[in-house]
């Protein structure tokens, strides 16, 4: 990033300090531009600080996002189901749009039924995967034999902004590329060796006082992020009431939750939630692990954290509480049980 921004020595020291405090060790990008050994072979951001147009960035998205989504769905279905059995497909993304979209491309790539039900969750940001889980839950409640595939894919790094500013530097520090897929069904599929959770309830809240502190706008040269340093403070002031209300819907309280699936929006966000809810540090390990090794991938991140929890081979009927944040400021939650 020091090279991408063409910083002077003083600015480099500031950026290096911010990175050391971020809680992020590594991230991934679909572009070679950000690999230090590839600076002379850039795919999107060329020499001379050229700032690609939205059209150019969307060309990259349309080319690379379906491939990443395809890999995620294949990994999800492996040993569990075949793609032709999927009845509903929900695609999630806030970093790109095109028509035909990822949903249609995946139907073709995975040879899904041409009569499959398709819908997309767009531009909701980091909480969008929980919204998709909620939609899948509604579908399964209405159609008992439904087999719903959700895939969240984000190419955050294609929206790098070459102008060095607080918002741009923060976005470049946090956000990365990634994809995750999940299968939702009323039936526990035969021969399934993967961990399973039961979705129980959902609850969301909009905190209008934060509507200007987190925003995602389409500019002439890419999607532009506003990310205020006040977001952790806003979350801290409301998180205990939000969590208590969400848990009350399921007749639960904070001590009843065994696993905390917290969106790794940033180190400070995890810190304030841990402190405000008085959680032992061990409860935030999955979120910190995802942040450290993948950064904030926007919508797939919460599914990465959930995957880390499920990989721990937890005991039967242990409770899970999930929470993610996005523009609005929106706080979206779910409660679940490991079965």
C-alpha positions as CSV (number, residue, x, y, z in Angstrom):
1,X,0.0,0.0,0.0
2,X,2.9,2.3,0.6
3,X,4.0,1.8,-3.0
4,X,0.4,1.9,-4.4
5,X,-0.1,5.3,-2.7
6,X,3.4,6.5,-3.7
7,X,3.9,7.8,-0.1
8,X,6.7,9.9,1.2
9,X,8.7,8.6,4.2
10,X,6.6,10.4,6.8
11,X,3.4,9.0,5.3
12,X,4.9,5.6,5.1
13,X,5.6,5.6,8.8
14,X,2.0,6.6,9.6
15,X,0.6,3.9,7.4
16,X,2.9,1.3,8.8
17,X,1.8,2.2,12.4
18,X,-1.9,1.9,11.4
19,X,-1.3,-1.5,9.9
20,X,0.5,-2.8,13.0
21,X,-2.5,-1.7,15.1
22,X,-5.1,-3.3,12.7
23,X,-5.0,-6.9,13.9
24,X,-4.6,-8.0,10.3
25,X,-1.6,-10.1,9.3
26,X,-2.6,-11.0,5.7
27,X,-5.4,-10.5,3.2
28,X,-6.2,-11.7,-0.3
29,X,-6.9,-10.0,-3.6
30,X,-8.0,-11.3,-7.0
31,X,-5.5,-8.7,-8.4
32,X,-1.8,-9.1,-8.8
33,X,-1.5,-5.3,-8.3
34,X,-1.0,-5.6,-4.5
35,X,1.7,-8.3,-4.5
36,X,5.0,-6.6,-3.9
37,X,6.7,-8.8,-6.5
38,X,4.1,-8.0,-9.1
39,X,4.2,-4.2,-9.1
40,X,5.4,-4.1,-12.7
41,X,2.6,-6.4,-13.8
42,X,-0.5,-4.6,-12.6
43,X,-3.9,-5.7,-13.9
44,X,-6.0,-2.7,-13.0
45,X,-4.0,0.1,-11.4
46,X,-1.3,1.1,-13.9
47,X,1.7,3.3,-13.6
48,X,1.0,7.1,-13.4
49,X,-1.6,6.7,-10.6
50,X,-4.3,6.0,-13.2
51,X,-7.7,5.8,-11.5
52,X,-9.8,3.2,-13.4
53,X,-13.4,4.0,-14.2
54,X,-16.4,2.1,-12.8
55,X,-16.8,0.4,-16.2
56,X,-13.2,-0.9,-16.1
57,X,-13.6,-2.1,-12.5
58,X,-16.9,-3.9,-13.4
59,X,-15.2,-5.7,-16.3
60,X,-12.8,-7.2,-13.7
61,X,-15.7,-8.0,-11.4
62,X,-17.7,-9.7,-14.1
63,X,-14.7,-11.7,-15.1
64,X,-13.4,-12.8,-11.7
65,X,-16.3,-12.8,-9.2
66,X,-18.2,-15.7,-10.8
67,X,-15.1,-17.9,-10.6
68,X,-14.6,-17.2,-6.9
69,X,-18.3,-17.8,-6.3
70,X,-18.2,-21.0,-8.3
71,X,-15.4,-22.4,-6.2
72,X,-17.2,-21.5,-2.9
73,X,-20.4,-23.3,-4.0
74,X,-18.5,-26.3,-5.2
75,X,-16.7,-26.6,-1.9
76,X,-20.0,-26.2,0.0
77,X,-21.8,-28.9,-1.9
78,X,-18.9,-31.4,-1.9
79,X,-20.1,-34.6,-0.2
80,X,-23.4,-33.1,0.6
81,X,-25.5,-32.5,-2.5
82,X,-25.3,-32.0,-6.3
83,X,-25.9,-28.7,-7.9
84,X,-28.9,-30.0,-9.9
85,X,-30.8,-30.6,-6.6
86,X,-30.6,-26.9,-5.6
87,X,-34.1,-25.3,-5.8
88,X,-33.2,-21.7,-4.8
89,X,-30.1,-19.6,-5.3
90,X,-29.3,-16.4,-3.4
91,X,-26.3,-14.4,-4.5
92,X,-24.9,-11.7,-2.2
93,X,-22.5,-8.9,-3.2
94,X,-22.0,-5.2,-2.7
95,X,-18.8,-4.7,-4.8
96,X,-20.1,-5.3,-8.3
97,X,-23.2,-5.6,-10.4
98,X,-23.8,-6.9,-13.9
99,X,-26.5,-8.4,-16.1
100,X,-26.5,-11.3,-16.7
101,X,-25.5,-11.4,-13.1
102,X,-23.5,-13.9,-11.0
103,X,-26.7,-15.9,-10.4
104,X,-27.2,-16.6,-14.0
105,X,-23.6,-17.3,-14.6
106,X,-23.5,-19.8,-11.7
107,X,-26.6,-21.6,-13.0
108,X,-24.8,-22.2,-16.2
109,X,-21.4,-23.0,-14.7
110,X,-22.9,-25.4,-12.1
111,X,-25.5,-26.8,-14.5
112,X,-28.3,-26.0,-12.2
113,X,-32.0,-26.4,-13.1
114,X,-33.1,-23.7,-15.5
115,X,-36.3,-23.3,-13.5
116,X,-34.3,-22.6,-10.3
117,X,-35.6,-19.7,-8.1
118,X,-33.0,-16.9,-8.1
119,X,-32.7,-13.7,-6.1
120,X,-29.9,-11.3,-5.3
121,X,-29.0,-9.3,-2.2
122,X,-27.0,-6.3,-3.4
123,X,-25.3,-3.3,-1.8
124,X,-26.2,-4.2,1.8
125,X,-22.6,-4.4,2.9
126,X,-21.1,-6.5,5.7
127,X,-24.4,-7.7,7.2
128,X,-25.9,-9.0,3.9
129,X,-25.1,-12.7,4.5
130,X,-27.3,-12.7,7.6
131,X,-30.0,-11.1,5.6
132,X,-29.6,-13.9,3.0
133,X,-29.8,-16.5,5.8
134,X,-33.1,-14.9,6.9
135,X,-34.5,-15.0,3.3
136,X,-33.4,-18.7,3.0
137,X,-35.1,-19.4,6.3
138,X,-38.3,-17.8,5.1
139,X,-38.1,-19.9,1.9
140,X,-37.6,-23.1,3.8
141,X,-40.5,-22.3,6.1
142,X,-42.8,-21.8,3.0
143,X,-41.4,-24.7,1.0
144,X,-40.5,-27.8,3.2
145,X,-38.5,-29.4,0.4
146,X,-36.5,-26.4,-0.6
147,X,-32.7,-26.7,-0.9
148,X,-31.3,-23.1,-0.8
149,X,-27.7,-22.3,-1.8
150,X,-26.4,-18.9,-0.6
151,X,-23.1,-17.5,-2.0
152,X,-21.6,-14.2,-0.9
153,X,-18.7,-12.9,-3.0
154,X,-16.9,-9.6,-2.7
155,X,-14.0,-8.1,-4.6
156,X,-13.3,-5.1,-2.4
157,X,-9.8,-4.5,-3.7
158,X,-10.9,-3.6,-7.2
159,X,-12.3,-0.4,-5.6
160,X,-8.9,0.8,-4.4
161,X,-8.7,4.6,-4.6
162,X,-5.2,6.0,-5.4
163,X,-5.8,9.3,-3.6
164,X,-4.3,9.1,-0.1
165,X,-7.0,10.1,2.5
166,X,-8.2,8.9,5.9
167,X,-11.2,7.1,4.4
168,X,-9.2,5.6,1.5
169,X,-6.3,4.5,3.8
170,X,-8.7,2.9,6.3
171,X,-10.6,1.1,3.5
172,X,-7.4,-0.2,1.9
173,X,-6.2,-1.4,5.3
174,X,-9.3,-3.4,6.2
175,X,-11.0,-4.7,3.1
176,X,-10.1,-7.8,1.1
177,X,-11.6,-10.2,-1.4
178,X,-13.3,-13.5,-0.6
179,X,-16.3,-15.7,-1.1
180,X,-18.3,-18.1,1.1
181,X,-21.3,-20.4,0.4
182,X,-23.8,-22.1,2.7
183,X,-26.6,-24.6,2.1
184,X,-29.9,-24.1,3.9
185,X,-32.6,-26.9,4.1
186,X,-35.3,-28.3,6.4
187,X,-33.7,-31.7,5.9
188,X,-30.3,-33.0,7.2
189,X,-29.0,-34.5,4.0
190,X,-27.9,-38.1,3.9
191,X,-24.2,-38.9,4.2
192,X,-23.5,-35.4,5.4
193,X,-20.2,-35.3,7.3
194,X,-20.1,-31.5,7.8
195,X,-21.2,-29.5,10.8
196,X,-24.8,-28.4,10.9
197,X,-26.6,-25.6,12.7
198,X,-30.3,-24.9,13.2
199,X,-31.3,-21.3,12.5
200,X,-33.7,-20.1,15.3
201,X,-34.3,-16.4,15.1
202,X,-33.3,-13.1,13.5
203,X,-33.4,-9.6,14.7
204,X,-32.2,-6.3,13.1
205,X,-32.0,-2.7,14.2
206,X,-31.1,0.6,12.4
207,X,-29.2,3.2,14.4
208,X,-29.9,6.4,12.4
209,X,-27.3,8.4,14.3
210,X,-24.6,6.4,12.4
211,X,-26.1,6.8,8.9
212,X,-23.3,9.2,7.8
213,X,-20.5,7.3,9.5
214,X,-20.6,4.2,7.3
215,X,-21.5,4.6,3.6
216,X,-20.8,3.0,0.2
217,X,-21.4,5.2,-2.8
218,X,-20.8,4.6,-6.5
219,X,-18.4,7.3,-7.8
220,X,-17.1,8.0,-11.3
221,X,-14.0,6.0,-10.4
222,X,-15.1,3.0,-8.4
223,X,-17.2,2.5,-5.3
224,X,-16.2,4.9,-2.5
225,X,-16.2,4.1,1.1
226,X,-16.9,6.4,4.1
227,X,-15.8,4.8,7.3
228,X,-15.8,7.0,10.3
229,X,-13.6,6.4,13.4
230,X,-16.8,6.9,15.5
231,X,-18.3,3.6,14.4
232,X,-16.9,1.6,17.3
233,X,-18.2,4.2,19.7
234,X,-21.7,4.0,18.1
235,X,-21.7,0.2,18.3
236,X,-20.4,0.4,21.9
237,X,-23.3,2.7,23.0
238,X,-26.0,0.4,21.6
239,X,-24.7,-3.1,21.5
240,X,-25.8,-4.3,24.9
241,X,-29.5,-3.2,24.4
242,X,-29.5,-4.7,20.8
243,X,-28.1,-8.0,22.0
244,X,-30.5,-8.2,25.0
245,X,-33.5,-7.5,22.7
246,X,-32.4,-10.0,20.1
247,X,-31.8,-12.7,22.7
248,X,-35.1,-12.0,24.5
249,X,-36.9,-13.0,21.3
250,X,-35.5,-16.4,21.7
251,X,-35.9,-16.5,25.5
252,X,-32.2,-16.3,26.0
253,X,-29.7,-14.1,27.8
254,X,-26.0,-13.4,27.3
255,X,-24.8,-16.2,29.6
256,X,-26.8,-18.7,27.5
257,X,-24.6,-18.1,24.4
258,X,-21.7,-20.5,24.0
259,X,-20.4,-19.2,20.7
260,X,-20.2,-15.6,19.6
261,X,-20.1,-15.1,15.8
262,X,-19.1,-11.5,15.6
263,X,-18.4,-9.8,12.2
264,X,-14.7,-8.9,12.1
265,X,-15.3,-5.3,10.9
266,X,-12.1,-4.2,12.6
267,X,-10.1,-4.8,15.7
268,X,-11.7,-1.9,17.6
269,X,-15.2,-3.2,16.8
270,X,-14.4,-6.6,18.2
271,X,-12.7,-5.0,21.3
272,X,-15.7,-2.8,22.2
273,X,-18.2,-5.7,21.8
274,X,-16.0,-8.0,24.0
275,X,-15.7,-5.3,26.6
276,X,-19.3,-4.0,26.6
277,X,-20.8,-7.5,26.8
278,X,-18.1,-8.6,29.3
279,X,-17.1,-11.6,27.1
280,X,-14.1,-13.7,28.0
281,X,-11.3,-13.2,25.3
282,X,-11.8,-16.9,24.2
283,X,-15.2,-16.0,22.9
284,X,-13.9,-13.7,20.2
285,X,-11.1,-15.9,19.0
286,X,-12.9,-17.0,15.8
287,X,-13.6,-13.4,14.8
288,X,-10.0,-12.3,15.5
289,X,-8.7,-15.3,13.6
290,X,-10.7,-14.3,10.5
291,X,-9.7,-10.7,10.8
292,X,-6.0,-11.6,11.2
293,X,-5.9,-14.1,8.3
294,X,-8.4,-12.6,5.8
295,X,-9.2,-9.1,6.8
296,X,-12.7,-7.7,6.4
297,X,-14.2,-9.3,3.2
298,X,-17.5,-7.6,3.8
299,X,-20.5,-10.0,3.4
300,X,-18.6,-13.4,3.4
301,X,-16.8,-12.5,6.7
302,X,-19.6,-13.6,9.1
303,X,-19.8,-16.9,7.3
304,X,-16.0,-17.4,7.7
305,X,-16.4,-16.8,11.4
306,X,-19.3,-19.2,11.6
307,X,-17.2,-21.8,9.7
308,X,-14.4,-21.4,12.3
309,X,-16.9,-22.0,15.1
310,X,-18.3,-25.1,13.4
311,X,-14.7,-26.4,12.7
312,X,-14.1,-26.6,16.5
313,X,-16.4,-29.6,16.6
314,X,-18.6,-28.1,19.3
315,X,-20.9,-30.1,21.5
316,X,-24.5,-30.9,20.5
317,X,-27.1,-28.2,21.1
318,X,-24.6,-25.4,21.9
319,X,-26.0,-21.9,21.2
320,X,-24.6,-19.4,18.6
321,X,-25.3,-15.7,18.4
322,X,-24.2,-13.9,15.2
323,X,-24.0,-10.2,14.6
324,X,-22.8,-8.0,11.7
325,X,-22.9,-4.3,10.8
326,X,-23.3,-2.3,7.7
327,X,-24.5,1.0,6.2
328,X,-27.4,2.6,7.9
329,X,-25.9,2.0,10.5
330,X,-27.6,-1.4,10.4
331,X,-27.0,-4.1,13.0
332,X,-28.3,-7.6,11.9
333,X,-28.3,-10.6,14.2
334,X,-29.2,-14.3,14.3
335,X,-29.4,-17.0,16.9
336,X,-28.8,-20.7,16.1
337,X,-28.1,-24.0,17.7
338,X,-25.4,-26.5,16.7
339,X,-27.0,-29.9,16.1
